């Protein structure tokens, strides 16, 4: 079995040791100095950000600029934009990281592992010979690309594809 690196910062975050903000994604939207932004793209409706605690290199989240907590609160325009943006994001990640597949979806409610009360979609690049998705969710692994490096690499691709 592979070796794992225990990520104590993620545990602190999940257990409640969060930045002093009402919503971390709204704080990213507002460019608050209280949170670290790993934003790679923004338009009038959505922001795309590298996940601070990635499961794999290139793990991104897509979230609406507007604070909403459920999928049923997305306007028709937001739902359509989310679909198009997720498809573009997958293509960008395919070009930059060359994964063999993707997991794309939402964690809805605390029972699913959701820890942020602002709807967001995860796009997780997947690679051959890794453990299953649930194994990844249950533990912490070594990620070989620093999230800050991923931001710089991906910003350029988003500018090319979506500008």
N, C-alpha and C positions, 0 to 999 in steps of 0.2 A: 504494500500500500504506500502511496506517495506521502511525502512529508508536508506538513501544514504549518503556516505561520499564523499565530493567534493575533488577531487585530483588536487590541484593547480599546482603541478609539471608537470603533463601530459599536462595541458592547456598551461603552459609556453613552453613546448617542441613543441607542435603542432603549436603554434603561432610564433615560430621562435627562442626561447631562447634555442639554442642547444649548445652542446660542440663545441669548436673551432677546428673542424675537417671537412674534405671534405665529409666523409661518416662514420657514426657512426659504421656501420657493418664492414667496412674495418679497422677502428680503433680498434674494438674488435679483428678482425683477427690478427692485428699487435701488439696486447697487449699494446696499447697505455695507458699511465698513465692519459690521458685526459678523458677517459671514464671508466665507471664501467662495468666490464665484469661479466656476470652471466653464463658463458660457462659451459656446462655439458658434451659436447662431441665434438671431432674434429678428422677429418681424412684428407686425401690429397685433398678431393673435397668439404667437407661441415663442417659447424659448427652448433651445436645445442645449443641454449641458452634459459634460462628462460627469458621471457619478463619482462622488467623493470617495465612496467605498466600492470600487468596481469588482465585479465577479471575474471579469476578463478584460484585457486591453481593449479599449474602445467602447466599454459599457456606457451607453448614453441614456439620458432621460429627456423626454419631450413633455413640456407642460404648458398649459394656457397662461397667458399673461394675466387674465382675469382669475381671481381666486374663486375656484369652485371645488366642491368635494366629491361630486359624483358624475358619472358619464352622462346621466340623464339631464344634467344641467348644461351640457355643451349645446350651443346654438347649432343650427344646421351648417352655417359657414365654418364654425370651429370644428365640427365633426369632419367635414370634408377636408379642411386644411390639415387636420391631424392625420387623416389617411394619406394624403399626398406627401406630407412632411415625413411620415414614418417610412414610406416607400423610398423617398429620396435619401433618407438617413441610412437605410440599409444599403443602398447602392454606394454611397460615400464610404461606409465602413468596409464594404467588400473591396473597393479600390485601395483603401489605405492599409487594411489589416489582413486581407485575404483569408477570412475564416471559411470553414467548410459548411457553416449553417448559422442560424440565428434563433434566439428566443425573443419574442416580442409580445408584450402584454402588460397588464395592470395588476397591481396588488390592491385589492379592494377590501377594506376592513382589517381590523387588527388580527383576525384569525388567519389571514393570508400572508402576514408579515409586513403589512403596510405600517409605516412609522411616520408618515407625513400626511396631514389632512388637507392635501391639495392634489387633485387628480393629476397623475403623471404616468406616462408610458415608458416602460423600460425596453431598450433595444440592446440585447446582449449577444455579441459575436461568440460563436462556438467553434471549437477546434476538435479535430480527430483525437482520439485517445484521451479524452478528459473524462472525469467522473460525471455522473448524471446531474441534472439541474437541481434536484432536491438535495443531493449531497453537497452541492456548492452552497445552496441556501442555508443549510444547517451548519456549515463551518466556514472557515476562512482559509484562503489559499494565497500563495505568493503570486503576485501580479507583476509581470516583468516590465510593464510600461507605466511610469509614473503618471498619474492623472494630469499633472501640469504639462508634461510632454505631449500627452494625447490632445490637450487643448490646442497647443500650437500647431500640431500636425493637422488637426481636423478643421480649424478655423479657415485655413487656406482652401480646403476642399469645399466647405460650405459656401465660401465666397464665390468660388468658381461655378458651383452647381446652382445656387439659389439667388444669386445677385442679378 
